[in-house]
């Protein structure tokens, strides 16, 4: 399994990306990592005994987090991010991973790989923790303005991901709205609801923001504006809870004693909330396995992003999504584009 990694992508690159690559080849059997970036910066960070499993691919430019995605991809063809996607296009690797500029990654993937037939808008996906597992949320930022048939495509792709990648036999799909009642919502959700009911999915109707975190639905679809706000609010809440917990422990001796007594519980609790454990998420809809990792990923998050990429290749995620879109259009007689 060959995975290209944008070694210069992310807030802590290249140290964190190389650390993650090293951890991945040590932890996951059969994986090879192609590190893309300036060789003079990367080679000193790679253990000499891992030369067989970690290969270097030269790239002289870097796309910054604040750059315009489309312009950066067109102007910086020698960048580590673009080179990473190019390796996938050329068939030199089986998947691509980057913690860099997500918009640029989406633009590069769309430009070089194209879209899966039947998919009009690729979507960014996130996995959020719930009491019984994880909730797939999409779109979380790729498309701030969408039409009902775009949300239908997101629902199909999200359901396939939850089934094949998370092992959920019949994923429950919900449409994010301001109430469970069919009469509630805006023009977009009201028009999308009947369309989703026609699809061969386990559609449970409208869901509310709290349902993303309580496990009522396995897949929740929304436009990228709403999804990104919800995602960032969830991340902020987790960070605030951690700070408040530390504040209480600092001022309260009995609480510190209790914390020591429940150390493993607290560690496991935090692990369930930590995005690093989920690694990253594939860009659903592009014609190749491209995984976007969090911009502030450290070594463990990069390692898990590489794992996600390898798993997506092994379960033939792209081919399965393509088949699902074809079946919807040809066999089920349902138009989603």
N, C-alpha and C positions, 0 to 999 in steps of 0.2 A: 504494500500500500504506500503510494508516494503522495506526499502532501507538501505543497508549496506554502511557505510562511513568509509573509511580509515582515522581515526582521526589523524594519525601521518604523513600523506602525505602532502607535500607542504612546501614552505619556511616559512610560518607563523603558522604552526601546533604546538601544538594542539589548541591554542587560536582561530585562525581563523576558523578552522573546527568546533569546538564546537559552536562558534558564528553563523556560517552558519546553523548548525543543529537546533539550537534554533529558529532562524528566520524562517526556513522552516516549522517546526511543528506549529508555530504560524500563518504562512501565508497561508499554503496549507492544505485544509481540507482532513482528512483521511490518512495522511502520518505518518508513524512511522520510526524513524531513529535508526539504530543499529550502535552505535559508537564503532569502533574497535581500541583498544590500551591499554596502561597500565592504569588500573583502578585508581591507586593512583594519576595519573596526570589528569585524565579526570573528576572524580567525583566532585572535588571542583569547577569545571567550569560550572556544570549543575545546573540550578535552581531546587530547591526541588519539585516545583509544576509540573514539566514536566516529572516526573518519569514514567508516563504511556505511554508517546509518545517517549521518548528517553531511549533506553536500552544500557547497556554496555556489550561488549564482550572482554574478556581479550586477549591481545597479547603482548608478552614480547620483541619482536625484531622490528627493523625498517630498511627498505631498503633505503639507501641513494641515492641521486640524481646522484652521480657519480659512483655508483656500476655497474658492468657488469650485465645486466638484467637477462639473463638465469642462470648464476651462482648464483646470489642473490636469485632468486626464488627457486632454488634447495637446497641451503644451509640454507636459512632462512624461513623454513616452518612455524615458529611461528611468523613471521612478521605480522604487521597490514595489509599490502597490500595483502599478500597471504591469510590471514584469511578472509579478506573481500570477496575475490573471492570464497573461499571455502564455505562461507555461502550461496552464490548464487548457487553453484554446489549442495549443500545438500538440497536446496529447503527451507531453513529457511528464505530467503528474496526473493524479486522479482527483485531486481536490485542492482548493486554495483557501487560505485563512489569513485574515488581517484584523488587527486592532486599530487600524488607522482611520482616516476620514471616511465615515460610513457612507456619506453621500457620494464620495469619489469611488468607493468600492462598488456601490450599486451602479454608478455610471459606467465604470470600466467593465463590469460584468455584463451589463446590457449591451454595451458597444461591441465587445469582443466575443461574447458567447451567444448573445441573442436571447430571446425568450422561448420558453417551452410553447409549442403550438397550442393555441387555445387560451393562452394567458396574455391578457392585454396589459396588465400592470403587475410587475413583481412587487412583493411585499416584504417588509422587515418584520420579523417575528421575535417575540420575547417569551420566556418561560418564567412565570411567577409562582411562588410557593403557595400552596394551600394545605389544609390539615391532612389531606390524604395523598398528596403528590404534587403535581405541577399543573398549572393552567397555561395553555398556549394562547397568547394574545397577538393579534395581527389585524391591522397594520400598526406599527409603532413609530412611523415617521417617514416612510418613503413617499406616501401619497396623501397630502393634506386635503385635497379635494378629490372625491371619488363619486362614481355613479353606482346605482344599485347592482348592476351586473358585475362591477369590480368586487363588491363585498361578497357576491356569490362565488366568485373565483377564489377569494381569500378563504371562504368557508370550506370549499373543496380541498384546497391545498393544506389548510390547517388540520382538517380531519384526517387526511392521509398521513401527515406528519405525526399526529398523535397516535394513530394506529400503528404505523410501522416503526417509529423511533421510540415511542414511549410505551408501546405494548398494550394500548387500550383497545379492546376488541371492537367496541361500538362507541366512539367518542361522542359525547353530548355537545352539541354546537349551539351557542347562544349569540343573539344579536344585542350588542351593548346599547342600552337606551336609558331613559329616565324613569321607567316603570315597567312592570311586567305586563300590564294591560296592553292589548293590541292597538288601542286608540291613542296611546302615549308615544311621544317621540317627535322628531322633526321630519321635514319633508323626505330626507334621505332614508331614515329608518322605516318610516311608514310605507315607502315604496319598495323597500328591500324585503320586508317581512313576508309578503305573499310569494315572492320569488324564491326565498329560501325554503318555504314550505313545499315547493314543487320538486326540490332536489332530493335525490336518494341519500339523505343524510339523517342522522339522529338529531334532528333539529328540535330544540326545546322551547323556542320562542324568545321573547325579549328577556334579557337579564340586566341587572343593575350593577353599578360599580363594585358594590360589596361582594357580589357573586364571583368576581374574578378571584377573590382571595378566600372564599369559603368552600370552594370545591363543588359548587352546584353545576358548573359547566366545565368540560375539559378543553373546549376551544371557544374563544370569544372573538368576534369580528367587529371591527369599527374602522373609521377613517383614520389616517395617520396622524392627524392633528389631535384628536381625542385620545388615541392610543399612546402617543408620546407624552401627553400631559399626565395620563394615568400612570404610565411607567415611571416617569420622573418623580411623581408624587409618592409612589410606593417606595422608591429608593430613598427619598428624603425622609419618609416615615421610619424606615429601618435605621437610618443613621441617627435620627433624633432619639429613637428608643435606646440605642446603644449609649449615647451620650447621657441620657437621663438615668439609665441604669448605673453607669459609672459614677455619676454625681451622688446617687443615693448610697452606693457602696462606700464612697469616700467619706460621707458624713455620718454614717451609721455603723457602729461596731458590730451589733448583732447581725446586721445584714451582711457584713463582710464574713463573719463566721459561717453564716448560712450559705453564702456563695462558695466558700471553700468546701462545705459539705456536699454541695450540689454541683461541683465543678464539671463533671462529665455531662450532666444534664444541660448546663448552660453552654458548654462547648458544642454539643450536638444541636441545640436550639439555634445557635448562631450559624452553624454550618448549613442548616436548612434555609436560612435567609440569605446566605452569601452567594452573590452572582457568580463568584469564581468557581463554585462547585458545578454550575451549569455550563461554564466555559463560553459558549457562544451559540449562535443560531444561524442556520442556513438562510440565505436570501431566497425565499420561495418564489419560483416562477422563472428564474434565469436558467438557461440550458446548461447547467453544470453545477457541481457541488461547490458553493462559495460560502464560507462561514464568516460572519462578522462577530468579532470578539469585542468586549467592552473596551472603551478607550483608555480606561485606567487599569487595565489588566496587568497583573503581576505574573510571576512564573506559573503558579498553580492554575490560574485562569487560562493562560495560553496552553498549558498542557491539556486541559479539559476541552478547549476549543479544537485542538488537534484530534482528540478522541471523538468528538461529535462529528467532525469531518470524515474520519475513517468509518464511523458507524453509518453515516449517510450513504457512503459509497457501497458498503457491504450490503445494505438493505435495498440497493437500487432505487433510492428515493426519487431521482429525476425521472427515470423510466416509469415508475409507478404513478407519479403525478401526471405525466404525459398521457398515460393510459387512462387515468381517471378523467381527464379533460376530454379525451376522445370519446369515451363511453357516454359521457353526459350529452355530448353533441349528436352522436350518431345512433347509439342504441337506446338511450333514454328519451331522446327527442327533446331535451332541455337545452335551450340556448343560454349560454352564460357570457357571451361576448357580442 
